Amino acid sequence: MWAIIVANVINKWGYFVLLSWMPVYFKTVYNVNLKQAAWFSAIPWGVMALSGYVAGASADFMIKSGLSIVRIRKIMQSIGFIGPGVSLLCLRFAQTPSVAAVIMTAALGLISCSQAGYFCNVQDIAPKYAGSLHGMTNGIGTVAAIVSTVGAGYFVQWLGSFQAFLTLTAVLYFSATVFYNIYATGDLVFD
């Protein structure tokens, strides 16, 4: 359960940082007007929607191929956190807003793999209580989303750099990947 809570917290942290700060990022870092920033910011979310479908279909394929549920959850969760973490670190090297948009699109597309990772893991460990447990973990994750969204503004103002906050977020992604891979289970925990 703790692996799912930590994964939800970090997923919401990164997801809402990107959701709320992406237009400001493009405006501040690349001096793109807000109308253009909206387009640079919208495309990654469309790709994320399609990637969620691909992640689910891939997980289903792996289940039918005979891989264990816990292995599939860990693979998908690792992709869902390591991919965005690496992408956020790569933003440092983006010279144009178009390149940054491609990198952010990759980050959000890979985040969607978490839907076949921790997100489904609640159903594995507690099928009778999945709704309640998901609500609880999502509530805790929402607190992290609020803290990260508000905290990003203070952090960026304090250090004068988006990249520092994105690096912090990448470190959180990597740390949560390790934690999830150590503690996650696909076994029934709550009967």
C-alpha positions as CSV (number, residue, x, y, z in Angstrom):
1,M,0.0,0.0,0.0
2,W,2.9,2.4,0.8
3,A,4.4,1.8,-2.6
4,I,1.1,2.8,-4.2
5,I,0.8,5.9,-2.0
6,V,4.3,7.1,-2.8
7,A,3.8,6.5,-6.5
8,N,0.5,8.4,-6.4
9,V,2.1,11.3,-4.5
10,I,5.0,11.6,-7.0
11,N,2.8,11.1,-10.0
12,K,0.5,13.9,-8.9
13,W,3.5,16.1,-8.0
14,G,5.1,15.8,-11.5
15,Y,1.8,15.7,-13.4
16,F,0.4,18.9,-11.9
17,V,3.7,20.8,-12.1
18,L,3.6,20.1,-15.9
19,L,-0.1,20.8,-16.2
20,S,-0.1,24.1,-14.3
21,W,3.4,25.5,-15.2
22,M,4.0,24.5,-18.8
23,P,2.6,27.7,-20.4
24,V,4.6,29.9,-17.9
25,Y,7.7,27.8,-18.6
26,F,7.5,28.4,-22.3
27,K,6.8,32.1,-21.7
28,T,9.6,32.6,-19.2
29,V,12.3,30.3,-20.7
30,Y,11.7,30.8,-24.4
31,N,9.9,34.2,-24.4
32,V,7.0,32.6,-26.3
33,N,3.8,34.6,-26.2
34,L,1.0,33.0,-24.2
35,K,-1.1,32.2,-27.3
36,Q,1.8,30.2,-28.7
37,A,2.6,28.7,-25.3
38,A,-0.9,27.4,-25.2
39,W,-0.3,25.4,-28.3
40,F,3.1,24.1,-27.2
41,S,1.4,23.1,-23.9
42,A,-1.7,21.4,-25.4
43,I,0.0,18.9,-27.8
44,P,1.7,16.9,-25.0
45,W,-1.7,16.3,-23.3
46,G,-3.2,14.9,-26.5
47,V,-0.2,12.5,-26.9
48,M,-0.6,11.5,-23.3
49,A,-4.2,10.4,-23.9
50,L,-3.1,8.2,-26.8
51,S,-0.1,6.9,-24.8
52,G,-2.5,5.8,-22.0
53,Y,-4.3,3.5,-24.4
54,V,-1.0,2.1,-25.6
55,A,0.3,1.5,-22.0
56,G,-2.9,-0.3,-21.1
57,A,-2.8,-2.5,-24.2
58,S,0.8,-3.3,-23.6
59,A,0.1,-4.3,-20.0
60,D,-2.8,-6.5,-21.2
61,F,-0.5,-8.1,-23.8
62,M,2.1,-8.8,-21.1
63,I,-0.5,-10.3,-18.8
64,K,-1.7,-12.6,-21.7
65,S,1.9,-13.5,-22.3
66,G,2.2,-14.9,-18.8
67,L,4.3,-12.3,-17.0
68,S,3.4,-11.9,-13.3
69,I,1.2,-9.0,-12.4
70,V,3.7,-7.5,-10.0
71,R,6.4,-7.6,-12.7
72,I,4.1,-5.8,-15.2
73,R,3.2,-3.2,-12.6
74,K,6.8,-2.5,-11.8
75,I,7.8,-2.4,-15.5
76,M,5.1,0.1,-16.4
77,Q,5.6,2.2,-13.3
78,S,9.4,2.3,-14.0
79,I,8.7,3.6,-17.5
80,G,6.1,6.0,-16.1
81,F,8.7,7.6,-13.8
82,I,12.1,7.1,-15.3
83,G,11.0,8.3,-18.7
84,P,9.6,11.7,-17.4
85,G,12.5,12.1,-15.0
86,V,15.0,11.8,-17.8
87,S,12.9,14.0,-20.0
88,L,12.8,16.8,-17.4
89,L,16.6,16.6,-17.1
90,C,16.9,16.8,-20.9
91,L,15.0,20.1,-21.0
92,R,18.2,21.8,-19.8
93,F,19.6,21.1,-23.3
94,A,16.6,22.3,-25.3
95,Q,17.5,25.3,-27.4
96,T,14.2,26.0,-28.9
97,P,10.6,25.9,-27.7
98,S,9.8,23.2,-30.4
99,V,12.5,20.9,-28.9
100,A,11.3,21.6,-25.4
101,A,7.7,20.7,-26.6
102,V,8.9,17.4,-28.0
103,I,10.7,16.6,-24.7
104,M,7.7,17.5,-22.7
105,T,5.5,15.4,-25.0
106,A,7.8,12.5,-24.4
107,A,7.6,13.1,-20.6
108,L,3.8,13.2,-20.6
109,G,3.5,10.2,-23.0
110,L,5.7,8.2,-20.6
111,I,3.9,9.3,-17.5
112,S,0.8,7.6,-18.9
113,C,2.5,4.2,-18.3
114,S,1.8,4.8,-14.6
115,Q,-1.9,4.1,-15.3
116,A,-0.9,0.5,-15.9
117,G,1.5,0.6,-13.0
118,Y,0.5,1.9,-9.5
119,F,-2.9,3.1,-10.7
120,C,-4.1,-0.5,-11.4
121,N,-2.1,-2.0,-8.6
122,V,-4.8,-1.0,-6.1
123,Q,-7.2,-3.5,-7.8
124,D,-4.5,-6.2,-7.5
125,I,-4.0,-5.9,-3.8
126,A,-7.5,-5.0,-2.7
127,P,-10.2,-5.8,-5.2
128,K,-13.0,-5.5,-2.7
129,Y,-11.8,-2.1,-1.4
130,A,-10.2,-0.7,-4.6
131,G,-12.5,2.3,-4.8
132,S,-12.0,3.3,-1.2
133,L,-8.2,2.8,-1.3
134,H,-7.9,4.6,-4.6
135,G,-9.8,7.5,-3.2
136,M,-7.5,7.6,-0.1
137,T,-4.3,7.4,-2.1
138,N,-5.6,9.9,-4.7
139,G,-6.5,12.3,-1.9
140,I,-3.0,12.1,-0.5
141,G,-1.6,12.5,-4.0
142,T,-3.8,15.6,-4.5
143,V,-2.2,17.2,-1.4
144,A,1.2,16.7,-3.2
145,A,-0.3,18.2,-6.3
146,I,-1.3,21.3,-4.4
147,V,2.1,21.6,-2.7
148,S,4.0,21.1,-5.9
149,T,1.9,23.6,-7.9
150,V,2.2,26.3,-5.3
151,G,5.7,25.4,-4.3
152,A,7.0,25.5,-7.9
153,G,6.2,29.2,-8.0
154,Y,8.1,29.9,-4.8
155,F,11.0,27.7,-5.7
156,V,11.4,29.2,-9.2
157,Q,11.2,32.7,-7.7
158,W,13.7,31.8,-5.0
159,L,16.3,30.2,-7.3
160,G,15.3,32.1,-10.5
161,S,15.3,28.8,-12.5
162,F,12.7,26.4,-13.7
163,Q,15.4,23.8,-14.3
164,A,16.2,23.5,-10.6
165,F,12.6,22.6,-9.8
166,L,12.4,20.2,-12.8
167,T,15.6,18.6,-11.5
168,L,14.1,18.2,-8.1
169,T,11.0,16.6,-9.7
170,A,13.2,14.2,-11.7
171,V,15.0,13.2,-8.5
172,L,11.6,12.5,-6.9
173,Y,10.6,10.4,-9.9
174,F,13.8,8.3,-9.6
175,S,13.5,7.9,-5.9
176,A,9.9,6.8,-6.1
177,T,10.8,4.3,-8.8
178,V,13.3,2.6,-6.5
179,F,10.8,2.6,-3.6
180,Y,8.0,1.2,-5.8
181,N,10.2,-1.5,-7.2
182,I,11.3,-2.6,-3.7
183,Y,7.9,-2.5,-2.0
184,A,5.1,-3.0,-4.6
185,T,3.3,-6.3,-4.7
186,G,0.7,-7.9,-6.9
187,D,-0.5,-10.2,-4.1
188,L,-3.8,-9.8,-2.4
189,V,-3.2,-7.7,0.7
190,F,-6.7,-6.6,1.8
191,D,-9.4,-9.4,1.6
